[in-house]
Amino acid sequence: MASSLSNQHLLNDTGGCFQQCLRVGDSSIPVPSLNVHNDTQSEMKSTEDFLASEMSKLSAQERSKALDDLHCVGEELKETPEMIEASLAEFDRVLQERNEPIYNLAASQNRSYVEDPAFRLRFLRAKEHNVSESVTQMIGFLSQKEKYFGRDKIARDITLDDLDEEDIALLLSGLYHIQDGTDQSGRVVVFFLIHLLARSTAKSIVRVKYF
């Protein structure tokens, strides 16, 4: 796909609240009071038009490959229950061997959060079950979470209440565009529109990714 457009397959369904927050006119949504510009919806429409424009520039073969990638068709890792069980066991062994302080802190706050197989599988699947790399990625995830949200929030999910006004303004800007529905594996698909980066700070970009 054109270099100005990229998509990321998220491995867990964290997009529901994100999608709701983008429905600016819905008074039932618990979005804090912000000075949202009147042209927010217009910008979102521009985002949709941009996506359509980029797709139209691709050849039939490129478009087909892009859609295959989007829907996880082709070279997707084939998991088996045995593979998952073995990877999770090795994941736990490597964690204990490394004895990382940030992980120990998170476990002391909420052990069920960091030991949840679904949580660990996000990292295993992102690294195609390379256990060492998966553990490293999870440690980085927790470390960055501490940096941007504080020590007291590393062992729980980030919610809308944890975001500040700048973060929510970014959420409404269209930088992250969540596709309706999911891929064939039931995962939410997010487009990251880099042409909108100039409107955002690096701090808010990272913080919103955790939401």
C-alpha positions in Angstrom: 0.0 0.0 0.0 1.1 3.6 -0.5 3.8 4.6 2.0 1.6 7.4 3.5 -0.9 4.9 4.7 -0.3 2.1 7.1 -2.5 -0.3 9.1 -1.9 -2.1 12.4 -3.7 -5.3 13.4 -4.4 -5.0 17.1 -4.5 -8.3 18.9 -7.2 -7.5 21.4 -10.6 -5.8 21.1 -9.7 -2.4 22.6 -11.5 -0.4 20.0 -15.1 -0.4 21.2 -14.9 2.7 23.4 -12.6 4.4 20.9 -15.2 4.0 18.2 -17.9 5.4 20.5 -15.8 8.4 21.4 -15.6 9.3 17.7 -19.4 9.7 17.5 -19.2 13.3 18.5 -23.0 14.0 18.5 -24.0 11.2 20.8 -24.8 12.8 24.2 -24.8 9.4 25.9 -21.0 9.1 25.5 -19.0 10.0 28.6 -16.6 12.4 26.8 -15.3 15.2 29.0 -16.2 18.8 28.0 -13.8 20.0 25.3 -13.5 22.8 22.9 -14.0 20.5 19.9 -14.0 22.4 16.6 -17.1 22.4 14.5 -15.3 20.9 11.6 -14.4 17.7 13.5 -16.9 15.6 11.6 -15.7 17.2 8.3 -12.1 16.1 9.2 -13.3 12.6 9.8 -15.0 12.6 6.4 -11.7 13.8 4.9 -10.0 10.8 6.5 -12.5 8.4 4.8 -11.9 10.1 1.5 -8.1 9.9 2.0 -8.3 6.1 2.6 -10.5 5.7 -0.5 -8.1 7.8 -2.5 -5.0 5.8 -1.5 -6.7 2.5 -2.3 -7.7 3.8 -5.7 -4.0 4.4 -6.5 -3.1 0.7 -6.1 -3.1 -1.8 -8.9 -5.6 -4.6 -8.8 -2.8 -6.9 -7.6 -1.6 -4.5 -4.9 -5.2 -3.9 -3.8 -5.8 -7.6 -3.5 -2.7 -8.1 -1.4 -3.6 -5.2 0.8 -7.0 -6.6 1.5 -5.5 -10.0 2.1 -3.2 -8.4 4.7 -6.1 -6.5 6.2 -8.1 -9.7 6.6 -5.2 -11.9 7.7 -5.3 -14.1 4.6 -2.2 -15.8 3.5 0.8 -16.2 5.8 -1.0 -15.9 9.2 0.5 -18.0 12.0 -1.4 -21.2 12.5 -1.8 -21.6 16.2 -2.7 -24.9 17.9 -3.7 -25.4 21.5 -0.4 -27.2 22.1 1.6 -24.3 20.7 -0.2 -21.8 22.9 0.2 -24.0 26.0 4.0 -24.4 25.3 4.5 -20.8 24.5 2.7 -19.6 27.7 4.7 -22.0 29.8 8.0 -20.8 28.3 6.8 -17.2 28.6 6.4 -17.7 32.4 9.8 -19.4 32.7 11.6 -16.6 30.9 9.9 -14.0 33.0 11.0 -15.7 36.2 14.5 -16.0 34.9 14.8 -12.3 34.0 13.3 -11.1 37.3 12.4 -7.7 35.8 11.6 -5.0 38.5 8.8 -3.5 36.4 7.0 -6.8 36.0 7.4 -7.6 39.7 5.9 -4.2 40.6 2.9 -4.9 38.3 2.4 -8.4 39.7 2.4 -7.0 43.2 -0.4 -4.6 42.3 -2.6 -6.9 40.2 -1.2 -10.4 39.5 -4.2 -11.5 37.6 -3.7 -8.7 35.1 -0.1 -9.6 34.1 -0.7 -13.4 34.4 -3.8 -13.4 32.2 -3.1 -15.7 29.2 -5.0 -13.4 26.9 -2.8 -10.5 27.9 0.4 -12.5 27.3 -0.9 -13.8 24.0 -1.0 -10.3 22.6 2.7 -10.2 22.8 3.3 -13.8 21.7 1.2 -13.3 18.6 2.8 -9.9 17.8 6.1 -11.7 17.7 4.8 -15.0 16.2 5.5 -16.9 19.4 9.1 -15.9 19.7 9.0 -16.1 23.5 12.2 -14.1 24.3 11.1 -11.2 22.0 7.5 -11.4 23.4 8.7 -11.0 27.0 11.0 -8.1 26.0 8.0 -6.4 24.3 5.8 -6.9 27.3 8.4 -5.4 29.7 8.7 -2.4 27.3 4.9 -2.1 27.3 4.8 -2.0 31.1 7.8 0.4 31.3 6.3 2.9 28.9 3.0 2.6 30.7 4.7 3.6 33.9 6.5 6.5 32.2 3.3 8.0 30.7 0.7 7.1 33.3 2.5 6.6 36.5 3.3 3.5 38.7 -0.2 3.1 40.0 -1.7 2.4 36.6 0.7 -0.2 35.1 -1.4 -3.3 36.2 -4.8 -2.2 34.8 -6.3 -1.1 31.5 -6.2 2.5 30.6 -9.6 4.2 30.5 -11.0 7.4 29.2 -10.7 8.9 32.6 -6.9 8.5 32.5 -6.6 10.7 29.4 -6.2 14.5 29.5 -7.8 17.0 27.2 -4.9 16.9 24.7 -5.2 13.1 24.5 -8.9 13.2 23.8 -8.5 16.0 21.2 -6.1 13.6 19.5 -8.6 10.8 19.8 -11.2 13.0 18.0 -8.7 14.2 15.3 -8.9 11.2 13.1 -5.2 10.2 13.5 -6.3 6.8 14.5 -9.1 5.5 12.3 -10.9 2.3 13.5 -12.4 0.2 10.7 -15.9 -1.0 11.2 -16.0 -4.7 12.1 -12.9 -6.9 12.6 -10.5 -9.0 10.6 -11.1 -12.8 10.1 -9.5 -13.5 13.4 -11.9 -11.2 15.2 -9.3 -8.5 15.8 -9.9 -4.7 15.6 -8.1 -3.0 12.6 -6.7 0.5 13.1 -5.3 2.8 10.4 -2.7 5.2 11.6 -2.9 8.3 9.4 0.6 9.8 9.5 -0.4 13.0 7.5 -2.1 14.1 10.7 1.0 13.7 13.0 1.9 17.4 12.9 -1.3 18.2 14.9 -0.2 16.0 17.8 2.5 15.7 20.4 4.6 12.5 20.8 3.4 12.2 24.4 -0.3 12.2 23.4 0.3 9.8 20.6 1.8 7.2 22.9 -0.8 7.8 25.7 -3.7 7.3 23.2 -2.2 4.0 22.0 -2.7 2.6 25.5 -6.4 3.4 25.5 
